[in-house]
Amino acid sequence: MGSPGLRAAREKMKAAGVDEVAIDTFAHYYRLLEHGETGMIPESTIEPIDMESLADVEVADDVAAEALAATVVIKLNGGLGTSMGMDRAKSLLCVRRGLSFLDIIARQVLHLRKQHGATLPLIFMNSFRTSGDTMDAVARYDDLQVPGLPLEFLQNKEPKLLAKDLSPVTWPKDPDLEWCPPGHGDLYTALRGTGLLDQMIEAGYRYAFVSNSDNLGAVPDPAVAGWFASSGAPFAIEAVRRTASDRKGGHFARRKSDGRLVLRETAQTLDEDKAALGDLDRHRYCSTNNLWFDLVAMKQALDQREGILGLPLIKNVKTVDPGDPASPKVVQVETAMGAAIEVFEEARLIEVGRDRFVPVKTTNDLLVLRSDVYDIGADFVLDQVGDQLPFVDLDESFYKLVGEFDKRFPEGAPSLRRAQRLRIGGDVTFGHGVEIVGDVTLGGRSAQRIDAGAVLSGDADA
């Protein structure tokens, strides 16, 4: 059973009804922690990589159609959007015209089914906190669920561990804060533990396309499906060229010891290697978190490893109450689903356009998505207008939380099609039809309002 801390954690998870596969997986990582594993990937152990581009790949229409017909779409939908002040599924945020992320995802899939004659099941990986809201929201789409497969399965949860002794934390003020998700690497554990992996294979599907629900660019594209099927690879990830906004994020590399592809996250980077992490010329590619894997190959890998895929550990040190820096320090044991790329010897990477990577992590991203930078066509796919995406930096004091953000754009987002940058350092409310041109900075000590129809260019002190 292991140490007292592990025994206590196991008992806590069992009492909460956590799946046995998830408990065994947690125990695996707990033992790594006990033995001093940090999950760090030193720069000296990796080298930069290059990869093929989707723009250079030719996929026959029949190959693409056949691959799409064998694909299941899985959307990671466990996030609450707490960093933006939300207390329900982030995918319920309105994008435009009264449509939420969930609405657009559902309509993208329904359109593809009709266009290609593919079954294309859509399944959400929810958390216990997002399940109810999500299922209520998609209930309006009567034909969304495919007979024989569920519309959702639940990710697991695990106890936060006190940093001082790795015992499960107790927090009577809010017992929910004693628990955390195991990172999106839990995808594979949950698929196996719920029996859904076997269920999809038995239903005749061969491939899974997995992406985040807050990335509306992650459409199950037939061309990518055809490329993956033709490659014969067991696992693949879509990558994009890193930009300045990705400088602090993870990247792909090749491990020198065995030649395997790896995904190094920021939390796995030593302090002395942070400069190399941020070097966009050295490490040029980051993950979109759009994954493709062969269901049979994944089952075989999990069976061979007795249900534990063995993803690299991510040790995340936080406070038990994220909103109270004085609360006890805890360790959250996490894994990244993209790290599975190093499990499979023949795994592949492919560079895709930035249009397949439109994540919304902050209200900065949300403003761009709600603006006219993107058109949404009859296929409900985002079409970027213009050659570049504007850089948006909103004052967190007034715009970080969605409720406050919405108050300052009561009549919609300004036009950003001709914008390069928009920086706001203060409390500014926008009227209807405001247009931003070029590089615009707004600021001031007092609250200001931009008149309807105003065209702003260059620097302006409100």
N, C-alpha and C positions, 0 to 999 in steps of 0.2 A: 504493500500500500504506500510505502515511502514515508516521508517526513510528516510530522504533526501538521504542518501547514498544508501539505498536499492532501492529507486525509481529511482535514476540515473543509478544504475546497471541494473535494469530491462529494462529501456528504451534503454540502450546501447545494451543489448543482443537482444532485440526485433528488433532494427534497423539493427542488424547484421544477422537477420534471424535465430536466435537460437530457437530451438523447445520449445514450451510452457511447456512441461513436464520438460525439463531441466531448464527452468527459475524458475519454481515452486520449483524444487529440490534445486537449488542454494539459493533461498529465505529462504528455511527451514534452511540451514546451516548458512546463514547470520544472521538470528535471534539468532541462538545458539551462534555465535560469539559475538553479541551485549550483550547477557546475561552472557558473561564471560566464556562460555564453552571453554575448552582447549583440550578436547579429551584425556587427560592423563588417564592412567590406573595404579594406584599405586600398588606396589608389595603386599601390605597388603590386597588387594582385590581379589587376584588370588592365585591359587595353581597349582603345576606341574601336568602334565597328562601323562598317558601311552596310548598305542593304539595297535591294532592288526597289523600284518605284512602281506603283500601280499604274502610273501614267504610261509606262513602257510595256505593260503587259497586255496581251491580246487574249481575250476569252471568247470562245465561240458561244453564240446565243443558246444553243441546245445544252452545252455544258453548264452554263450559268443557270438555266432554267431547272436542270436536273439537280444541281447542288442546292438551289433555293428550296426545291420541293422536299429535300431531305433535312432541312434545317429547322431547329427550334430557337426561338428568340427569348432570351432571359434578360430581364431588366433588374438591376440592383436598385432597390427602392426602400432601403431601411433607414434613410436619413431624415431627421426632423427639421433640418434647417435652423437649429438652435443658434448658430453663429449669426443668423440674420433675425433673431428674435421670434422664430416660429416655434409652435408647440405641436405641430402636426406634420404630416408628410410634406417634404419640400416640393415634391412633384405636383402638389395641389396649387402651387403659385400660378397666378394668371400670367400668360405670356402675351396674348393680345386677342382682341375680338371675343373676350369671354372664354377663351380656350386655355386650359392649364397644360402643363407638361404631359399629364396623363391623357388628356384629350388628344393632343397632337400625336403622341406615341400610338394610341389606339387607332387613330385615323391613318397614320402612316402604314401600319400593318394591314389594316383592312383594304387600303388602296392597293398594296402590293399583292395581296391575295387575289384580288379581282384582276389586276393587270397581268399576273403571271400564272394564274390558275393553280397556285400553290396553297397548301393547307396553312403553313407558317404559324404554328402555335405561338402565342405570346404568354409568357409566365413571369410573374413578378416574384423576386426574392424580397419579402417584406420582413420587418422586425415586428415584435409584438406591439410596438407603439404605432406603426404605420398601417398595419393590416386592415383594421376596421375602416379607416378613412379612405384607403385606397380601393377596397372592394366596393364601398358605397359609391365612389366616384365612377368606377368603370361599369357599374351595374346597368347603366343606361345603354350600353352597347350589347344588345341581346345576343349577337352572333360572334362576340369576341372569343369566348371560350370554345376550344376544340374538344369535341366529345372524346372521352377517354383520358384526358389530361387535365390537371387542375389549372386554375388561373394564378395560383400563388403557392409558395412554400415559405416557411419561416426560417430566417437565419437563427443561429444559436446565440446564447449569451453565456458569459462567464464572470466569475467574481473578480473585482479589483483586489489587488494584493497590497498590503502595507509594505512600503519600500524598506522599512527597517528590519522586517523578519519574514516577509512573503506569506504572512497569514491573511486570510480573507478579511477585508475591512468590514466593520459594522458602522452604520450611520443612521441612527434612529430618527434623525430629523427628516430624512427622506430615504427610505430603504431602497428605492429604485436606483439611487446613486451608488449603491454597493455593487451594481452590475454594469458591464460594458459589453459591446459587441467584440468578437475576436478579429475584427478586420475583415475585409472582403475576401480574404483567402479562405474564409469559412464556407464560401460557395461550394467547394468540393466536398467538405465534410457534410454539409446540409443536404446536398444532392444524394449522397450515399445513405446518410442516416434516415432520410425520409422515404427512401426507396424510389425516388423520382428518376434517378439515373437509369435504373433497370427498367422503369416504366416507359421512359422515352425510347429506349432501345427496342423493347418489346413491341412498341407501337409502330416501329419501322423507320424511325429517324436515325440519322447518322452523325449530324453535326449540330453544335450549339454555337450561337452567336450571343455573346454576353457584353453588355455595356451598362453605363450608369444612366439612370432615368433623368438626370439633369443635363444630359448631353443630347440635344435634339438633332445633332449632326450624325449621330450613330444609328443610321438606317441600315437594315439588313440588305445591303446592296448585292444584286445578283452577280455583278462582276467580281466583287471580292469573294463571294461564296464560291464562284467558279474557279477563281485562282487558288483558293485554299483546297478545294476538292482535287484539283489537278495536281497540286504539289505533292499530295500523298503524305503531307506532314501531320503528325498527331496533334500539333498545337501551334498557334500563331498569334501574333499581336500586331495590330496596326500602330504605326509610329508616325510622328510628325517631326519636322525640323524644329528645334528649340528656338525660342525667341527670348528677348529680354524678360518677358513676363514669366518664362519658365526657368529662369536662372537659378532659383532656389529649389527647384523641384528635382525629382528623380530622373534617371537616364538609363539607357541601355549600354552595355559593355560586354566584352568577352573575357571570361576567366582564363588566366594564363595556364593554370595547372591542368585543366582538362579540355579547354576549348569551348566550354558550354557558354551559351548566352546567359546573361544575368541582367536583372533589373535592380539597380541600386537606388534606394530611396534616401531622402535627406536624413532620416533618422538612423540610417545605416552608414553614415559618412562621418569619419573622424574629423575633429576640429581642424587638424593640420591639412586635411584634404578638401576643405570647403572651397578653396580657390580653384582647385581642379574641377570640383562639382559645378562651379559657376562658369567654367570656361566653355563657351558655346562653340568654339572652333575645335576643341578637343573632343568633347562629348556632344555630338550634334543632334541626337535624337532622344525624344522622350515618348512616354506611352500615352496613348489616347484612352487607355483602359477599355478599348474595343478588342475583345478576345474571340478567337475561333478555336474550338477543339473537337476532335473526333471522339464521340461518345464511347465507342468501343475501346479505343486506346486509353481513355481516361478510366474506364471501369477496370481494365487490365492493370493499369498502374496502381490504382487503389487496392485492388485485390492482392497484388504482389506485396504491397506495403502494409497489409492488414488494416486498411482504412486510413492510414496516416500518410499523406502525400510527402511530408517532410519539407515543407516550404521554409525558407529562412526565417528565423525569429526576428521580430521587430519589438524591441523593448521600449515602451512608451511611458515615460515618467510624468505624471500629472498630479493634481490634487483631487481628492475624492469628490469635492464639490468644485466643478470648473469655475463657478462664479465666486468662490471664496479662496483666495490665495493662502489664507491662514489655515485652511483645513489640511488634514494629514496628507503627506505625499504617498501616492500609490503607484504601483506598476500595472500597466495594462499590457497583456500579452497579445500581440497582434501578428497577422501575416497579410501579405498582399497577394491577390489572386494572380497578378501578372508575373509574380516570382515563379510560378509553375513552369515558366519557360525553361528554367534550368533543369527541370526534372526530366524533360524529354530530349533525347540526344539529337533528334532530327527536327527540332522546333525551328520555326521560321519567323522572320520579321519582314514587313513590307511598309514602305513609306507611302502615306496617303496625303491627300490635300487637307489643308486646315479646315475645310468645310465639313470634315467628318469629326472635328474636335471643337465643340462649342459648349464647354462646360460652364455652369453657373455656380460659382462658389461664393460670390459676394454680390452686393447690390451694384457694384461697378459693372460686373458682367450682365446683370439683369437689365440695366439701363440700355446697354448695347443691344441686347436681344429684343427688347421692346421697341427699339427705335426702327427707323426705316433703313438701317444698314442691311437688314435681311428682309427679303420677300418670302412669303409662304404661299406656294402654289397650290393647285388642285390636288397634287399628290402629298401635300402637307410636309414637303421636304423644304428645309431652309435653303434659300438661294442668296448668297452674299452679293450685294450690290457694291460695285467699286473694287478697286485693286487692293485696298488695305483696310484693316480694322482699326478704328480709332482707339487710342489709349485713354481710358477714363479713370480718374482718381477723385473720388468724392470724400468730403470731410466726414470721417467716421462719427464725429460728435452729432451730426444731424442726419446722416444717410445710412448708417450701418444697419439699422433695424428696418425691416420691411414696412412696418406701420408708419414710421417717420419718413421713410423714403417716399412712400405713396403720397403723403401730405404735400410734398414739395413738387410733385408732378401730377397735380389733380386732373389735368386735361391731357395726360399722355406724355410720352418722352419727346424731347426735342428732336429735330432732324439732325442726324449725325453722318449722313451720306458723304458730305464734303469735309468732315472733320478729321483732323489728325490727332489732336489731343483736346481733352476737356478736363481741366482741374478746377475743383471748387474747394475753397478754404473758408467756409462760413455757411451761413443759413440763407440759402437762395431758393425761392419758389418760382417755378416756370409757368408762364401763361401758355395758351394754346398756340401751336404752330411756330414755336421758336426754332430758329435754324442756327447751328454751330458750323462755322467755316474755318478751316485751318487749325491753328493752335490757339486755344482760348483759355484764359485763366480768369476765374471770378473769385472775388474775396471781399471781405469787409467785416467790420466789428458788429454792425447792426444787421438785422434781418432785412432782406431785399426781395423784390419781386421783378422778374423780367417780363415786360409787357408782351401781350399776344402779338405774334407776327414779327417779333424782333429778329434781326439777323446780326449775329455776333461774330466778329472776326478779330484775330490778333488778341493782345492782352486787354482786358477791361477790368477796372476796379469798380465793383458794384457799390 
